[in-house]
Amino acid sequence: MKINNLIKNINQNILSYGCQLNSPASEQIELLGMAGFDFILFDGEHGTFTPDTLEDQTRIAEMAGLTPFAMVPNIERSTIHSFLERGILGIHGPNINTKEDAEKLSKACKYSPLGTRSLSLSRATNFGFGTSRKKFMEHTNSQTIVIALLEHKDVLEELDEITKVPGIDFYAIGPKDFAQSIGRPGEMDHPDVKDFEKKVVESVNKNGKKMAGDVYRVIKSSELFYSAAKSFIK
């Protein structure tokens, strides 16, 4: 059964490193694994991934020793289920604005009794072969990471309730979209945006949770390639 590198590193008090991909990039995934990265974050919200390409990219990530995570376009149960069925072990849920949203995200990512994820015979479940279904479901629940993205001014109305929801492992902030929601498009450094970030971190810590940045660092593949290219030219 699959082990989540992020969870393994957390248990050893080690910071994890990941790379975000917006489109299929098999060679990059292999090289990132060779370089010592821990996970890949497939951008299924803004990127070009389809179910079939995502499944193949997940296979490559696993062969390279990387844990596959994904940003989903929405938190509908059917959407999240489709990503998990490809073999994804970490879901990054966007636009979590209410306690209900956070609960919806959490439950969609986990099998019973923790959630409502459907059990099938896909590659995520080893096509139905191997250990007992009960043991498989318990293990997979323990290895599936759930990350809630807070990125709208409405978050402030239920902030403490959102950060108390069981099953959300980590929280992240979307400053670009938050800035738009307060009528400050493109002003990610505006004091109101910084104040929002501060309030989120305080609430998360107060409720005994962690920000995603407390346990891992992510760099976009485009940024990684561009910075290396500029460095080479210099």
C-alpha positions as CSV (number, residue, x, y, z in Angstrom):
1,M,0.0,0.0,0.0
2,K,1.2,3.5,-0.8
3,I,3.0,5.7,1.6
4,N,2.6,9.5,1.5
5,N,6.1,11.1,1.5
6,L,4.8,14.2,3.2
7,I,3.3,12.3,6.1
8,K,6.5,10.2,6.4
9,N,8.6,13.5,6.6
10,I,6.2,15.1,9.1
11,N,6.6,12.1,11.4
12,Q,10.4,12.6,11.1
13,N,10.2,16.4,11.6
14,I,11.5,17.0,8.0
15,L,10.4,19.7,5.7
16,S,9.1,18.4,2.3
17,Y,9.7,19.8,-1.1
18,G,7.3,19.8,-4.1
19,C,7.0,21.1,-7.6
20,Q,3.8,22.4,-9.2
21,L,3.1,21.4,-12.8
22,N,0.5,23.0,-15.0
23,S,0.8,20.5,-17.9
24,P,2.1,17.0,-18.5
25,A,5.9,16.8,-18.2
26,S,7.1,13.2,-17.9
27,E,10.9,14.0,-18.1
28,Q,10.6,16.8,-15.6
29,I,8.9,14.5,-13.1
30,E,11.6,11.9,-13.5
31,L,14.3,14.5,-13.0
32,L,12.6,16.0,-9.9
33,G,12.5,12.5,-8.4
34,M,16.2,12.1,-9.1
35,A,16.9,15.6,-7.6
36,G,15.3,14.5,-4.3
37,F,11.9,16.2,-4.4
38,D,9.2,14.6,-2.3
39,F,6.0,15.3,-4.2
40,I,4.4,16.7,-7.4
41,L,1.4,19.1,-7.3
42,F,-0.6,18.7,-10.5
43,D,-2.6,21.9,-11.1
44,G,-6.0,20.6,-12.1
45,E,-7.6,24.0,-11.5
46,H,-5.6,26.1,-13.9
47,G,-3.6,23.5,-15.9
48,T,-4.3,21.4,-18.9
49,F,-4.6,17.9,-17.2
50,T,-7.3,15.5,-18.3
51,P,-8.2,12.3,-16.5
52,D,-6.1,10.1,-18.8
53,T,-3.0,12.4,-18.8
54,L,-3.3,12.8,-15.0
55,E,-3.4,9.1,-14.5
56,D,-0.3,8.5,-16.6
57,Q,1.5,11.4,-14.9
58,T,0.6,9.9,-11.5
59,R,2.1,6.6,-12.6
60,I,5.4,8.4,-13.6
61,A,5.4,10.3,-10.3
62,E,5.1,7.1,-8.3
63,M,7.9,5.4,-10.3
64,A,10.1,8.4,-9.6
65,G,9.5,8.1,-5.9
66,L,7.2,11.2,-5.7
67,T,3.9,11.4,-4.0
68,P,1.2,12.8,-6.4
69,F,-0.9,15.8,-5.1
70,A,-3.4,17.7,-7.1
71,M,-5.2,21.1,-7.1
72,V,-8.9,20.4,-8.0
73,P,-11.1,22.9,-9.9
74,N,-13.9,22.6,-7.4
75,I,-14.8,20.6,-4.3
76,E,-17.7,18.7,-5.7
77,R,-17.6,15.0,-4.5
78,S,-17.6,13.7,-8.1
79,T,-14.7,16.0,-9.1
80,I,-12.5,15.0,-6.1
81,H,-13.4,11.4,-6.6
82,S,-12.2,11.5,-10.2
83,F,-8.8,12.9,-9.1
84,L,-8.4,10.4,-6.2
85,E,-9.2,7.5,-8.5
86,R,-6.1,8.4,-10.6
87,G,-4.0,7.7,-7.5
88,I,-3.7,11.2,-6.0
89,L,-2.8,11.2,-2.3
90,G,-3.2,14.9,-1.6
91,I,-6.1,17.2,-2.5
92,H,-5.8,21.0,-2.6
93,G,-9.3,22.3,-2.4
94,P,-10.0,25.9,-3.7
95,N,-12.5,28.5,-2.5
96,I,-13.1,27.2,1.0
97,N,-15.2,30.1,2.2
98,T,-17.4,28.5,4.9
99,K,-17.4,25.7,7.5
100,E,-19.8,23.8,5.2
101,D,-17.2,24.1,2.4
102,A,-14.5,22.7,4.6
103,E,-16.6,19.8,5.7
104,K,-17.6,19.0,2.1
105,L,-13.9,19.0,1.1
106,S,-12.9,16.8,4.0
107,K,-15.6,14.2,3.6
108,A,-15.1,13.9,-0.2
109,C,-11.5,12.9,0.3
110,K,-12.0,10.1,2.9
111,Y,-13.6,6.7,3.0
112,S,-16.2,5.8,5.6
113,P,-16.4,6.3,8.5
114,L,-14.5,9.6,8.0
115,G,-16.1,10.6,4.8
116,T,-18.1,9.7,1.7
117,R,-15.5,8.7,-0.8
118,S,-16.7,5.8,-3.0
119,L,-14.7,2.5,-3.1
120,S,-14.1,1.2,-6.6
121,L,-11.7,-1.0,-8.5
122,S,-9.5,1.6,-10.0
123,R,-5.7,2.0,-10.0
124,A,-6.0,3.9,-6.8
125,T,-7.3,0.8,-5.1
126,N,-4.8,-1.6,-6.8
127,F,-7.7,-2.6,-9.1
128,G,-9.2,-4.5,-6.2
129,F,-6.3,-6.8,-5.6
130,G,-4.1,-7.2,-2.5
131,T,-5.1,-6.5,1.1
132,S,-8.6,-6.5,2.5
133,R,-10.9,-3.7,1.5
134,K,-11.3,-2.6,5.2
135,K,-7.6,-2.5,5.8
136,F,-7.0,-0.7,2.5
137,M,-9.6,2.0,3.3
138,E,-8.1,2.6,6.7
139,H,-4.6,2.9,5.4
140,T,-5.6,5.2,2.5
141,N,-7.5,7.5,4.8
142,S,-4.3,7.8,6.9
143,Q,-2.2,8.6,3.9
144,T,-4.5,11.1,2.1
145,I,-3.7,14.8,2.8
146,V,-6.4,17.5,2.6
147,I,-5.5,21.1,2.1
148,A,-8.0,24.0,2.2
149,L,-7.3,27.1,0.2
150,L,-8.7,30.3,1.8
151,E,-8.9,33.0,-0.8
152,H,-12.0,35.2,-0.4
153,K,-13.2,37.9,2.0
154,D,-16.2,35.7,3.0
155,V,-13.7,33.5,4.8
156,L,-13.5,36.1,7.6
157,E,-17.2,35.6,8.5
158,E,-16.6,31.9,9.6
159,L,-12.8,31.8,10.0
160,D,-12.6,30.1,13.4
161,E,-15.3,27.6,12.4
162,I,-13.4,26.8,9.2
163,T,-10.1,26.2,10.9
164,K,-11.7,23.9,13.5
165,V,-13.1,21.4,10.9
166,P,-11.9,17.8,11.5
167,G,-10.2,16.2,8.5
168,I,-8.5,19.4,7.1
169,D,-4.8,18.7,7.5
170,F,-3.4,22.1,6.4
171,Y,-4.5,25.5,5.3
172,A,-3.1,27.7,2.5
173,I,-3.9,31.3,1.5
174,G,-4.7,32.6,-2.0
175,P,-3.6,36.3,-1.9
176,K,-4.3,37.0,-5.6
177,D,-8.0,36.0,-5.4
178,F,-8.4,37.5,-1.9
179,A,-7.2,40.9,-3.3
180,Q,-9.7,40.7,-6.1
181,S,-12.5,39.9,-3.6
182,I,-11.9,43.1,-1.7
183,G,-11.6,45.2,-4.9
184,R,-7.8,45.3,-5.0
185,P,-7.0,43.2,-8.1
186,G,-3.3,42.6,-8.4
187,E,-2.5,44.3,-5.1
188,M,-1.2,41.2,-3.2
189,D,0.9,43.4,-0.9
190,H,-1.9,45.7,0.1
191,P,-2.2,46.0,3.9
192,D,-5.7,44.5,3.9
193,V,-4.4,41.4,2.2
194,K,-1.5,41.1,4.7
195,D,-4.0,41.6,7.5
196,F,-6.1,38.7,6.1
197,E,-3.0,36.5,5.9
198,K,-2.2,37.3,9.6
199,K,-5.7,36.6,10.8
200,V,-5.8,33.2,9.0
201,V,-2.4,32.1,10.5
202,E,-3.5,33.2,13.9
203,S,-6.8,31.3,13.7
204,V,-5.1,28.1,12.3
205,N,-2.5,28.1,15.1
206,K,-5.1,28.9,17.8
207,N,-7.1,25.8,16.8
208,G,-4.1,23.5,16.8
209,K,-3.7,23.2,13.0
210,K,-0.9,24.1,10.7
211,M,-0.4,26.1,7.5
212,A,0.8,24.2,4.5
213,G,4.0,26.3,4.6
214,D,4.8,24.9,8.0
215,V,5.4,21.4,6.5
216,Y,6.3,21.9,2.9
217,R,7.7,24.2,0.2
218,V,6.4,24.3,-3.4
219,I,7.9,25.9,-6.5
220,K,6.2,26.1,-9.9
221,S,8.0,24.2,-12.6
222,S,7.9,27.3,-14.8
223,E,9.7,29.3,-12.1
224,L,12.2,26.6,-11.6
225,F,13.0,26.3,-15.3
226,Y,13.0,30.1,-15.9
227,S,15.3,30.9,-12.9
228,A,17.7,28.2,-14.0
229,A,17.7,29.5,-17.6
230,K,18.4,33.0,-16.4
231,S,21.1,31.8,-14.1
232,F,22.8,29.9,-17.0
233,I,22.8,32.9,-19.2
234,K,24.4,35.0,-16.5
